[in-house]
Amino acid sequence: MKWRSILLAAAAVLMLGAAAFAAEGGGQLDDCLHMRIGDVTANPGEDIMVPVYLSDVTGWGVMAFEIEICWCDIPAGLIQYMTCKPGTLLANANGWSPLTCGSCGPNCISVAAAGVNPLEGSGVLFYLQFHVSANAKPCMCCDVWFTSIALYDPEKPLNVCSDDGKVCIEHCDIYGRVTAWFCDYDCDEMYFFFPLQGARVHLSKCGDPVATTYTDHDGRFEFECLEPHDGQALGGGECGYCVDIDYCRMPDGAITAFDAALILQHLVCRDDLDCCYWYNCGQDIYPQQIAADVNCTGVITAYDASLILQYIVGLLPAFPCPDPWVWIYLDCSSCTMSCPGFFDIVGIYKGDVSGFCYRQDGAALTAASQIEVGVPQHHNGYVDIPVLVKGTENISAVQFDMKFNHAALEFDSVRPAGLTQGFMASGNVTGGVLKVAMAGSEAFSGNGRVAVVRFLRKGGPIPATSSRVSLTYALLNETEPVIFGPSQDGIVGFALGPISPNPTNQGTVINFSAPKASHVSLAIYNVNGQLVRTVHEGQVESGTHQFAWDGTDSNGQRVARGVYFCRMNADEFSATEKVVLLQ
């Protein structure tokens, strides 16, 4: 895939490196004293102590030294010389004068000291203390060099050799933010929509990998403790640090049933899917059409809409495309050589057809728009639960999560109903919750049913409390309506049961519920379908009710042992439960 690469031209490390110097006498490493500037790291705003090392001088008779050090011309105030301090060699020396330092120019320091006894051992001869401004920009580099070195021995001339060294600023942070449609990096502007958590971000230097991190819940990423570029001069160089984003995860809910509906509308010429929001797409690039082709066949079909619905409810773990992101380079006139594509890169996420185009006005619901569970219809072996909407206008996608009693019910199917005739529908229980997604090319408005969810009954009769279902989340297009729950007394429909005890030796108690005042018939039948006893016939109030059957017929005679059936009829509701007499 095409990675988004970002040149961080001013993002990483301030470097002070030693350069070659003019030494008295020349000489080789095996016949000269050795001096070098040590490697040091610091943060912007801190002081740094730059060590100047001297190799073992025992027996060389060093009685004095004069050393001049200069550094590159950097912007004023970014690094300032403060003072010099003796190192371990001078601190342990006997009979030496205090270290003397003085300025020899804007960027040069002269250091001198003398003693009556020769220096012994090896280590830091002295430190130069600098202050690095808090405004010092990362990735700035500055060479430091000896312009002259003189080590004095009263008996013989001394040869001096040197090594390169460097001083670097640590914690030069590279940071940015990754967002939904655009995986953007920006050091100053942090205000983007839809931050992406868990986007994988790679850092490279001159093409070599350095580190990997992930965006946090706010989409931000940060790299710390970066090393300098080898040999890079102040203000840059031909290569720099690049941030590559090779994976971006959309936030939950970015892909909705409305995305599938847009595909269906596109196929019947109601939507060209050419919206680019405020962005100038150019070059015949249509992000919506790229996002709609979720199986990467090169064409948009109704099957793409079907795959989106399956993905939403969890039947499809991922789209068939090898990578959900497609990177489109629109205008690279400002792109850099080392990190192409810094400017005008659009990251298009497969499945998110609406993108920014419809989030504001895709489903302009009224304040009265609502969705709710209707009165379930209990049948032998299953329960149908309708889902209804009110106050809707121009809706082409419905999505909801339903909570139900897993011990009593098992999800069977979901089908469009009423307002959504002709819609596609998909449902699946995932994470313990039923998720339903529906989409169509024809929008609906008004009030009525949008779906009927069928549950299979597990085992015996379902108590009234087991009939309770609720919607925990819903979308109409891409806007959340008001969710209304079941009636306050918790009875959402007619229900027969439980019947207890069952089996029974003497008699049993029949429980049933009614959501409203109704005419209810409760009767016992034998296996031949003949009426044995009418337990109740008449009006009941809403709520739960109990009626006893003592195991006798209409004449008060004890019936024979065996299997009997209790049937309840109320309005259009009818249900039957088995009763077993043991005596």
Secondary structure, 3 states (H helix, E strand, C coil): CCCEEEEECCCCCCEEEEECCCECCCCCHHHCEEEEECCEEECCCCEEEEEEEECCCCCCCCCEEEEEEEECCCCCCCEEEEEEEECHHHHCCCCECCCEEEEEECCEEEEEEEECCCCCCCEEEEEEEEEECCCCCCCCEEEEEEEEEEEECCCCCCCEEEECCEEEECCCCEEEECECCCCCCCCCCCCCCCECCCCEEEEEECCEEEEEEECCCCCEEEECCCCCCCCCCCCCCCCCEEEEEEECCCCCCCCCHHHHHHHHHHHCCCCCCCCCCCCCCCCCCCHHHHHHCCCCCCCCCHHHHHHHHHHHHCCCCCCCCCCCEEEEECCCCCCCCCCCCCCCEEEEECCCCCCCCCCCCCCCCCCCCEEEECCCEEECCEEEEEEEEEEEEEEEEEEEEEECCCCCEEEEEEEECHHHCCCEEEEEEECCEEEEEEEEEEEEEEEEEEEEEEEEECCCCCCHHHHCCEEEEEEECCECCEEECCCCCCCCCCEEEEEECCCECCCEEEEEEECCCEEEEEEEEECCCCEEEEEEEEEECCEEEEEEECCECCCCCECCCEEEEEEEEECCEEEEEEEEECC
